[in-house]
Amino acid sequence: MFDFRLKVFHTVAKRLNFTRAAEELFITQPAVTKHIHEIETFYRCKLFERNGTKIKLTAAGFTLLAHTEKLFNIYRDIEFDLAALNENVKGKLKLGASTTVAQYVLPPYLALFKQKFPDIHIELTDGNTEHIEHLLTENKIDFGIVEGQSKRQHIKYTPFIKDEIVLCTSNANKSLKKAVVTLNDLHKLPLIVREQGSGSLEVMIAALKKVNVKFSQLSIEMVLESSESMKSYLLHSDAFAFLSIHSIYKELKGNEMKIIDIKGLQVERYFYFITQQGDTHHLKELFLKFMSGNNFKL
């Protein structure tokens, strides 16, 4: 019973939101509050500071989070190591992932999963978020990982890992002398953008809308259908683009590209696991648990 309370605490601590934690755990928000109160009473310390609707961890909260991370990692290792010894752990998983996730995030996880479960065959299909959601609803994949903000009624969205979309350009681009621009400056920059249906484009448009910048008023130089083609274009031009920080690690490390900060704008998002509501499958659940248990280790 106490392990479940620690799970409630861990979920709230990661999401910093009681409502989202309740939805993820399939319990009510008052139940979440009750479990947190009982843990605080048991340990005689306050775990969260509350300021209106916002919460943050106290020093005790950070300490307990570190211990629960270790504890749940041990539980996951037990489960996976024993499952790996089970000769019945075999079969096929069809996974769909939006382009950024498939190219820059998933491969290390897939390699680790294959080492632990060599008899599970995985087929990966990539495409933009809209395409992956369509494949899921058509039962052509078992589950997916996407980056968009669309929320279809029959799909369950579970946060996986945080991402940031940044404005970047070639390091050789001398057309802009400053490392920080204003929202007004943004209107003048030649931009390369993703195609309609791209999760990255949806997130970017939504973030700009919040700061009263209309996408239609930007200077769009070209529309391209992948991060790789956008990066290649940037490296041979003086254009700019909004790209996932995950997609440009190599270019930043090699000093080929640079990030331009925008005053008053930060574009953050989550990558989401997507599954059909009510769908359960032991191989799918095994993979999702593995991913969730390893998503801050790489």
C-alpha positions in Angstrom: 0.0 0.0 0.0 2.8 2.4 0.9 4.5 1.6 -2.4 1.4 3.0 -4.2 1.6 6.1 -2.2 5.2 6.6 -3.2 4.1 6.0 -6.8 1.5 8.8 -6.3 4.2 11.1 -4.9 6.6 10.2 -7.8 4.0 11.0 -10.4 3.1 14.3 -8.8 6.8 15.2 -8.4 7.5 14.5 -12.1 4.4 16.3 -13.4 4.2 19.0 -10.7 0.4 18.9 -11.3 -2.1 17.1 -9.1 -4.8 16.9 -11.9 -2.4 15.4 -14.4 -1.1 12.9 -11.9 -4.7 11.8 -11.0 -5.5 11.3 -14.7 -2.3 9.3 -15.3 -2.9 7.1 -12.2 -6.7 6.7 -12.9 -7.6 8.0 -9.4 -9.4 11.2 -8.3 -7.6 14.4 -7.4 -8.8 14.2 -3.8 -7.3 10.7 -3.6 -3.9 12.1 -4.8 -4.1 14.9 -2.2 -4.9 12.3 0.5 -2.0 10.1 -0.4 0.5 13.0 -0.4 -0.8 14.2 3.0 -0.4 10.7 4.5 3.2 10.5 3.3 3.9 13.9 4.7 2.4 12.9 8.0 4.4 9.6 8.1 7.7 11.4 7.4 6.8 14.5 9.3 7.9 16.9 6.6 6.4 19.0 3.8 7.1 17.6 0.3 5.5 20.4 -1.8 5.3 24.2 -1.7 1.9 25.4 -2.9 1.4 28.8 -4.5 -2.1 29.0 -5.9 -2.5 26.4 -8.6 1.3 25.9 -8.9 3.4 23.5 -6.8 7.1 22.9 -6.5 9.2 20.4 -4.5 10.7 21.3 -1.1 14.2 20.1 -0.1 12.5 17.1 1.5 10.6 16.5 -1.7 13.7 16.4 -3.8 15.3 14.0 -1.4 12.3 11.6 -1.5 12.2 11.9 -5.3 15.8 10.8 -5.6 15.1 7.7 -3.4 11.9 6.8 -5.2 13.7 7.0 -8.5 16.3 4.4 -7.2 13.5 2.3 -5.6 11.4 2.1 -8.8 14.5 1.4 -10.9 15.2 -1.6 -8.8 11.6 -2.8 -9.2 11.8 -2.4 -12.9 15.1 -4.2 -13.1 13.6 -7.1 -11.2 10.6 -7.2 -13.5 12.6 -7.0 -16.7 15.4 -9.4 -15.6 12.8 -12.0 -14.6 10.8 -11.4 -17.8 13.9 -11.9 -19.9 14.3 -15.4 -18.4 10.7 -16.2 -19.4 10.9 -18.1 -22.7 7.4 -16.8 -23.6 8.6 -13.2 -24.0 8.7 -13.2 -27.8 6.6 -11.8 -30.6 6.3 -8.7 -32.7 5.6 -5.1 -32.0 4.7 -2.5 -34.6 5.7 0.9 -33.4 5.1 4.3 -35.1 7.0 7.4 -34.3 7.0 11.0 -35.5 10.1 11.9 -37.6 12.1 13.7 -34.8 11.5 10.9 -32.3 12.3 8.1 -34.8 15.6 9.7 -36.0 17.0 11.3 -32.9 15.4 9.9 -29.7 14.4 6.2 -30.2 17.4 4.3 -31.6 19.4 4.1 -28.3 16.3 2.8 -26.5 15.5 0.3 -29.2 19.1 -1.1 -29.0 18.9 -1.5 -25.2 15.5 -3.1 -25.4 16.7 -5.6 -28.1 19.7 -6.5 -25.9 17.3 -7.4 -23.0 14.6 -9.0 -25.1 16.2 -10.5 -28.2 13.2 -12.6 -29.2 10.9 -9.5 -29.6 10.9 -8.2 -33.1 10.2 -4.5 -33.6 9.0 -2.8 -36.8 9.3 1.0 -36.7 7.4 3.3 -39.1 8.1 7.0 -39.1 6.1 10.0 -40.4 4.6 13.2 -39.1 2.3 13.2 -36.1 -0.9 13.2 -38.1 0.2 10.1 -40.1 1.2 8.2 -36.9 -2.1 8.9 -35.2 -3.9 7.8 -38.4 -1.9 4.5 -38.4 -2.9 3.9 -34.8 -6.6 4.4 -35.4 -6.4 2.1 -38.4 -4.8 -0.6 -36.3 -1.7 -0.6 -38.5 0.6 -0.1 -35.5 0.4 -1.2 -31.9 1.3 2.2 -30.4 3.2 5.3 -31.3 5.3 8.2 -30.0 4.4 11.6 -31.3 5.3 15.3 -30.8 2.1 17.1 -31.6 -0.6 18.9 -29.6 -3.6 17.3 -31.3 -5.7 15.2 -29.0 -8.0 12.7 -30.7 -10.9 11.3 -28.7 -10.1 7.6 -29.0 -6.3 8.0 -28.3 -4.7 8.0 -24.9 -1.7 10.4 -24.6 0.9 9.7 -22.0 3.9 12.2 -21.5 7.3 10.5 -22.3 10.1 13.0 -22.3 10.4 16.8 -22.5 11.7 18.6 -25.6 12.5 22.1 -26.6 12.1 23.7 -30.0 14.8 26.3 -30.7 15.4 28.9 -33.4 18.7 28.0 -35.2 20.8 28.8 -38.2 24.2 27.9 -39.7 27.2 29.0 -37.7 28.5 30.6 -40.9 25.4 32.8 -41.2 26.6 36.4 -40.8 23.4 38.1 -41.7 22.4 38.4 -38.1 25.0 39.9 -35.7 23.2 39.3 -32.4 22.6 36.1 -30.4 19.2 37.3 -29.0 16.3 38.7 -31.1 12.9 40.2 -30.3 9.5 38.9 -31.5 9.5 41.9 -33.9 12.8 40.8 -35.4 11.3 37.3 -36.0 9.1 38.7 -38.7 12.1 39.7 -40.8 14.0 36.4 -40.7 13.8 34.0 -43.7 12.3 30.8 -42.2 12.3 27.1 -43.2 9.3 25.3 -41.8 7.9 21.8 -41.6 4.8 20.7 -43.6 1.2 20.8 -42.5 0.5 17.8 -40.2 3.9 18.0 -38.5 3.8 18.0 -34.7 6.7 20.4 -34.6 4.8 22.9 -36.8 1.7 22.6 -34.6 3.7 23.3 -31.4 5.5 26.2 -33.0 2.3 27.9 -34.3 0.6 27.4 -30.9 3.6 29.0 -29.0 3.7 32.0 -31.4 0.0 32.5 -31.1 0.4 32.8 -27.3 2.7 35.8 -27.8 0.5 37.3 -30.5 2.7 36.4 -33.4 0.7 35.2 -36.5 2.4 32.4 -38.4 0.9 33.9 -41.7 2.9 37.1 -41.1 6.3 35.4 -40.9 8.7 35.3 -43.9 8.5 31.7 -45.0 11.3 30.9 -47.5 10.5 27.2 -47.9 8.5 24.2 -46.6 10.5 20.9 -46.1 9.3 17.6 -44.8 12.1 16.5 -42.5 14.6 17.8 -39.9 17.5 16.4 -41.9 16.5 18.3 -45.1 16.0 21.5 -43.1 19.4 21.2 -41.5 21.1 20.6 -44.8 19.3 23.7 -46.2 20.4 25.8 -43.3 24.0 24.8 -43.6 24.0 26.1 -47.2 22.0 29.3 -46.7 21.4 32.3 -44.4 17.9 31.0 -43.5 16.6 30.1 -40.0 14.4 27.3 -38.7 12.7 26.1 -35.5 14.0 22.6 -34.7 14.0 20.2 -31.8 17.0 20.5 -29.6 17.4 16.7 -30.0 17.8 17.0 -33.7 20.7 19.4 -33.7 23.0 18.0 -30.9 25.5 16.8 -33.5 25.6 20.1 -35.4 25.9 22.1 -32.2 28.7 19.9 -30.9 30.5 20.2 -34.2 30.1 24.0 -34.2 28.2 23.9 -37.5 25.0 25.4 -36.1 24.0 27.9 -33.5 20.9 28.7 -31.4 19.3 32.2 -31.6 17.4 33.1 -28.4 14.1 34.9 -28.8 13.3 37.3 -26.0 9.9 36.5 -24.5 9.5 33.1 -26.3 10.3 29.6 -25.1 8.9 26.6 -27.0 8.7 23.5 -24.8 6.7 20.3 -25.4 6.4 16.7 -24.5 6.8 13.7 -26.7 3.8 11.4 -26.0 3.2 7.7 -26.0 -0.1 7.1 -27.9 -2.2 4.1 -27.5 -5.9 3.3 -28.3 -8.1 3.8 -25.2 -8.6 0.6 -23.3 -6.1 -1.3 -25.4 -3.9 -3.8 -23.4 -1.2 -6.1 -24.7 1.6 -7.6 -22.6 4.4 -6.9 -25.1 3.3 -3.3 -25.5 3.0 -2.8 -21.8 6.5 -4.3 -21.3 8.0 -1.9 -23.9 6.2 1.1 -22.4 7.4 0.3 -18.9 11.0 -0.2 -20.3 10.9 3.2 -22.0 9.4 5.0 -19.0 12.0 3.5 -16.8 14.9 4.5 -18.9 13.9 7.9 -20.3 16.2 10.0 -18.1 19.2 7.6 -18.2 20.5 8.2 -21.7 
